[in-house]
């Protein structure tokens, strides 16, 4: 972990970060140790898509609390989005969280 980033206070977020790293490592066929954490913060998503809407899918139209996890491998950044009670998902074409409602943890 980058020593200049705030340490996540909740062990639940730490678990989500590890799950996101494991998923990215599997996608790229690399060890998790090659992946660095750029940012992890509590956010509010516009709807149930968690900022990762998929074509043809319908989502609940309610403000949804969750997390934004940004990882880095080599020079490329990767975003994972999660809900409070949902595992992180890789978001290839991410939408931003609701402005003014995010907080670094």
C-alpha positions as CSV (number, residue, x, y, z in Angstrom):
1,X,0.0,0.0,0.0
2,X,1.1,3.6,-0.7
3,X,2.2,5.1,2.7
4,X,0.8,8.5,1.6
5,X,-2.8,7.3,1.2
6,X,-5.2,7.2,4.1
7,X,-5.5,3.7,5.5
8,X,-9.0,2.3,5.1
9,X,-10.6,2.3,8.5
10,X,-13.0,-0.6,7.9
11,X,-11.8,-4.1,7.6
12,X,-14.7,-4.6,5.2
13,X,-13.1,-2.1,2.7
14,X,-9.7,-3.8,3.1
15,X,-11.4,-7.1,2.1
16,X,-13.0,-5.4,-0.9
17,X,-9.5,-4.0,-1.9
18,X,-8.0,-7.5,-1.7
19,X,-10.9,-9.0,-3.8
20,X,-10.4,-6.3,-6.4
21,X,-6.6,-7.0,-6.5
22,X,-7.2,-10.7,-6.8
23,X,-9.7,-10.2,-9.7
24,X,-7.3,-7.9,-11.5
25,X,-4.3,-10.2,-11.0
26,X,-6.4,-13.1,-12.5
27,X,-7.5,-10.9,-15.5
28,X,-3.9,-9.9,-16.2
29,X,-2.2,-13.2,-15.2
30,X,0.1,-11.4,-12.8
31,X,0.8,-11.6,-9.1
32,X,-1.2,-9.4,-6.7
33,X,2.0,-8.0,-5.4
34,X,2.5,-6.2,-8.8
35,X,-0.7,-4.2,-8.2
36,X,-0.8,-1.0,-6.2
37,X,-3.6,0.8,-4.6
38,X,-4.2,4.3,-5.9
39,X,-7.3,5.2,-4.0
40,X,-10.1,3.7,-2.0
41,X,-13.0,5.8,-0.8
42,X,-16.6,5.6,0.3
43,X,-18.9,7.1,-2.4
44,X,-22.5,7.4,-3.4
45,X,-23.5,6.0,-6.7
46,X,-26.3,7.6,-8.9
47,X,-28.2,4.3,-9.1
48,X,-28.0,0.5,-8.6
49,X,-25.5,0.1,-11.5
50,X,-22.7,1.4,-9.2
51,X,-21.4,3.6,-12.0
52,X,-20.9,0.5,-14.2
53,X,-24.1,0.3,-16.3
54,X,-24.3,-2.6,-18.7
55,X,-26.2,-2.4,-22.0
56,X,-29.7,-3.9,-21.8
57,X,-29.7,-4.0,-18.0
58,X,-32.2,-2.2,-15.8
59,X,-31.1,-0.8,-12.4
60,X,-32.8,0.5,-9.3
61,X,-33.0,4.3,-9.6
62,X,-32.0,5.2,-6.1
63,X,-28.9,6.8,-4.7
64,X,-26.7,3.8,-3.6
65,X,-23.9,4.0,-1.0
66,X,-20.7,2.1,-1.9
67,X,-17.0,2.3,-2.6
68,X,-14.6,3.3,-5.4
69,X,-11.3,1.4,-5.6
70,X,-8.6,2.5,-8.0
71,X,-5.8,0.1,-8.7
72,X,-2.6,0.5,-10.8
73,X,-0.5,-2.0,-12.8
74,X,2.4,-0.7,-14.7
75,X,1.2,2.6,-16.2
76,X,-2.5,1.7,-16.4
77,X,-5.3,2.5,-13.9
78,X,-8.2,0.2,-13.2
79,X,-11.5,1.0,-11.4
80,X,-13.5,-1.3,-9.3
81,X,-16.9,-0.3,-7.9
82,X,-18.8,-1.8,-5.0
83,X,-22.0,-1.4,-3.1
84,X,-22.1,-1.6,0.7
85,X,-23.2,-5.2,0.5
86,X,-21.8,-6.2,-2.9
87,X,-18.4,-7.4,-4.0
88,X,-16.3,-5.1,-6.2
89,X,-16.8,-5.3,-9.9
90,X,-14.3,-4.3,-12.6
91,X,-15.6,-1.2,-14.4
92,X,-14.3,-0.9,-17.9
93,X,-16.2,2.3,-18.7
94,X,-16.8,3.9,-15.3
95,X,-19.1,6.7,-14.5
96,X,-18.2,9.0,-11.6
97,X,-19.9,8.9,-8.2
98,X,-22.3,11.6,-7.1
99,X,-20.3,14.8,-6.6
100,X,-19.9,16.1,-3.1
101,X,-20.9,12.9,-1.4
102,X,-17.6,11.0,-1.4
103,X,-15.2,10.7,1.4
104,X,-11.7,9.2,1.6
105,X,-11.3,6.6,4.3
